[in-house]
Amino acid sequence: MITAVEIREKVVDGVAVLYPGHYLNQLRGENIEIRCRELLAEGIRQVVINFEETELINSVGISILLGVVEAMNDARAMLVVSNLNSASRELFEVLGLLAELRIEDTEEDAIEKLRSAV
């Protein structure tokens, strides 16, 4: 049964891909952060967050995402976001997140970027 805060994920060639769902709020953001920390503990060092289904990102979601970026950087892991819609991309730009995040247009491009960085 799918719950309102479930985060879908898969692993492709050692790269974890997380899907926050339609609305990145506190609950979903916290679940993304927890899962990223678990992945780091499991030895995964490459993560893609695919925002294809994400229509809205609130301020708490952004704040938690910054914590994810910091945790990934501290672990010398790589995080790439993909599939941002134009509103989310604009939000990231206004908040200065484009300087903090690697962004690719598609999940496939993000995975390729990470695989070529190894």
C-alpha positions in Angstrom: 0.0 0.0 0.0 1.4 3.4 -1.0 1.4 5.9 1.9 1.3 9.7 1.5 5.0 9.9 2.4 6.5 6.9 0.6 9.6 7.7 -1.4 10.0 5.5 -4.5 13.6 4.5 -5.3 15.7 2.2 -7.5 19.4 1.5 -8.0 20.9 1.6 -11.5 24.5 0.6 -12.0 25.3 1.5 -8.3 23.5 4.9 -8.6 20.5 5.3 -6.2 17.6 7.2 -7.8 15.0 8.7 -5.5 11.6 10.1 -6.5 10.1 12.6 -4.0 6.6 12.4 -5.4 4.3 15.3 -6.3 5.0 17.6 -3.4 8.4 18.0 -1.6 7.3 19.1 1.9 8.6 18.4 5.4 7.5 14.7 5.5 8.8 13.8 2.1 12.0 15.9 2.6 12.7 14.2 5.9 12.2 10.8 4.2 14.6 11.8 1.4 17.2 12.9 4.0 16.8 9.7 6.0 17.1 7.5 3.0 20.2 9.4 1.7 21.9 8.9 5.0 21.0 5.2 5.0 22.4 4.9 1.4 25.6 6.6 2.6 25.8 4.1 5.5 25.3 1.3 3.0 28.2 2.6 0.9 26.3 4.2 -1.9 28.1 7.3 -3.0 26.1 8.4 -6.0 22.5 9.6 -5.7 20.0 11.1 -8.2 16.9 12.9 -7.0 14.4 12.8 -9.9 11.8 15.6 -9.6 9.8 14.4 -12.7 6.6 13.9 -10.6 7.2 16.9 -8.3 4.9 19.8 -8.9 5.5 21.7 -5.8 8.5 22.2 -3.4 7.8 24.2 -0.2 10.4 26.1 1.9 10.8 23.3 4.4 11.5 20.9 1.6 14.1 23.2 0.2 15.7 23.5 3.6 15.9 19.8 4.1 17.3 19.4 0.6 20.1 21.7 1.6 20.8 19.4 4.5 20.9 16.5 2.0 23.4 18.4 -0.1 25.6 19.0 3.0 25.5 15.4 4.1 26.4 14.2 0.6 29.3 16.7 0.4 30.5 15.8 3.9 30.6 12.1 2.8 32.3 13.0 -0.4 29.4 11.5 -2.2 27.8 12.9 -5.4 24.2 14.2 -5.7 22.6 15.1 -9.0 19.0 16.3 -9.4 17.1 15.8 -12.6 13.8 16.5 -14.3 13.1 19.8 -12.6 10.0 21.6 -14.0 10.5 25.2 -15.0 8.9 26.5 -11.7 11.2 24.4 -9.6 14.3 25.3 -11.6 13.4 29.0 -11.3 12.9 28.5 -7.5 16.3 26.8 -7.3 17.9 29.7 -9.2 16.3 32.4 -7.1 17.4 30.7 -3.9 21.0 30.2 -5.2 20.7 26.4 -5.2 22.0 26.1 -8.8 25.4 26.8 -7.4 25.0 24.0 -4.8 23.5 21.3 -7.0 24.4 19.4 -10.1 21.4 19.5 -12.3 20.7 17.4 -15.4 17.6 17.5 -17.7 16.9 13.8 -17.4 17.4 10.9 -15.1 19.5 9.1 -17.8 21.7 12.2 -18.2 22.2 12.3 -14.4 23.1 8.7 -14.1 25.5 9.0 -17.0 27.1 12.1 -15.4 27.7 10.2 -12.2 29.0 7.0 -13.9 31.5 9.1 -16.0 32.7 10.8 -12.8 33.9 7.5 -11.3 
